[in-house]
Amino acid sequence: MISTAGTIATNWPAVRYSPLLLGLLAFAALGTTVLFWLGTVAYRRRRSTPYLLVVLALSALVVRTIVGLGTVLGVVPMGVHHLVEHGLDVLIAVVLLAAVYQGGSVRRPRDEPDSP
């Protein structure tokens, strides 16, 4: 019995130039690029380390999508694709955790009453 993943891996050349896959990756590229620019604008306004780390994570998402497009178009070998994409997954997770850690806790001014 062959799993679906095994079938796709075996038939990768047939899937490589799939219009659906190319369309989804193009949509992902557009979406991640827009998010990256929105994050960059937010960072320019706040100029804080957590915002910079979020921009770094969003830029890794853009790179991830570009690597995916390169793989579908036959420019990036599948082995390199897996190495880069999974490495970027780890980078994104670490950077987002660092952003949360850097953000710290929310501090209320002393003159505000405690919420009920």
C-alpha positions as a printed Julia matrix, in Angstrom:
116×3 Matrix{Float64}:
   0.0    0.0     0.0
   1.44   3.38   -1.05
   0.52   6.47    0.91
  -0.63   9.66   -0.8
   2.61  11.37    0.16
   4.6    8.57   -1.49
   2.53   8.88   -4.66
   3.05  12.64   -4.86
   6.79  12.28   -4.24
   7.02   9.6    -6.93
   5.0   11.66   -9.41
   6.64  15.02   -8.62
   7.5   15.79  -12.29
   3.8   15.48  -13.17
   2.84  17.91  -10.39
   5.76  20.31  -10.91
   4.07  22.69  -13.38
   0.53  22.3   -12.03
  -1.5   25.48  -12.67
  -3.24  25.04   -9.3
   0.07  24.74   -7.44
   1.56  27.72   -9.3
  -1.58  29.75   -8.59
  -1.52  28.94   -4.89
   2.17  29.8    -4.62
   1.64  33.06   -6.52
  -1.21  33.94   -4.13
   1.03  33.05   -1.15
   3.83  35.2    -2.58
   1.48  38.15   -2.94
   0.03  37.66    0.55
   3.34  37.24    2.34
   4.84  40.2     0.5
   1.92  42.44    1.51
   2.25  41.25    5.12
   6.0   41.92    5.01
   5.45  45.52    3.85
   2.71  46.1     6.44
   5.07  44.77    9.11
   7.84  47.03    7.83
   5.55  50.07    8.05
   4.59  49.09   11.62
   8.26  48.69   12.53
   9.14  52.11   11.09
   6.45  53.63   13.31
   7.35  51.79   16.52
  11.11  51.26   16.13
  11.15  48.48   18.71
  12.9   45.12   18.79
   9.69  43.02   18.86
   8.45  44.73   15.69
  11.81  44.17   14.02
  11.65  40.48   14.93
   8.15  40.19   13.46
   9.43  41.78   10.23
  12.25  39.23   10.2
   9.72  36.38   10.57
   7.57  37.84    7.77
  10.62  38.15    5.52
  11.38  34.47    6.17
   7.84  33.67    4.99
   8.51  35.57    1.76
  11.76  33.66    1.22
   9.94  30.4     1.96
   7.41  31.15   -0.77
  10.12  32.09   -3.25
  11.9   28.79   -2.55
   8.6   26.97   -3.12
   8.1   28.72   -6.46
  11.69  27.91   -7.4
  11.08  24.25   -6.62
   7.89  24.1    -8.69
   9.66  25.76  -11.6
  12.59  23.32  -11.36
  15.19  25.88  -10.24
  15.57  24.68   -6.63
  16.22  20.94   -6.12
  13.82  19.12   -3.79
  16.57  18.35   -1.24
  17.55  22.01   -1.01
  13.86  22.93   -0.84
  13.31  20.75    2.23
  16.47  21.92    3.95
  15.73  25.62    3.42
  11.99  25.45    4.15
  12.33  23.46    7.36
  15.23  25.65    8.45
  13.06  28.71    7.85
  10.24  27.1     9.87
  12.61  26.85   12.84
  13.84  30.41   12.29
  10.27  31.76   12.17
   9.31  29.96   15.37
  12.41  31.14   17.25
  12.08  34.74   16.04
   8.38  34.92   16.97
   9.09  33.51   20.43
  11.86  36.08   20.83
   9.44  38.84   19.8
   6.94  37.71   22.41
   9.69  37.51   25.04
  11.05  40.94   24.1
   7.55  42.4    24.23
   7.34  41.59   27.92
   4.2   42.11   29.94
   1.77  44.94   29.58
   2.3   47.53   32.3
  -0.48  49.78   33.5
   0.26  53.28   34.69
   0.02  53.6    38.47
  -2.95  55.97   38.34
  -5.2   53.49   36.46
  -7.46  51.4    38.68
  -7.34  47.62   38.52
 -10.0   46.08   36.31
 -12.83  44.31   38.12
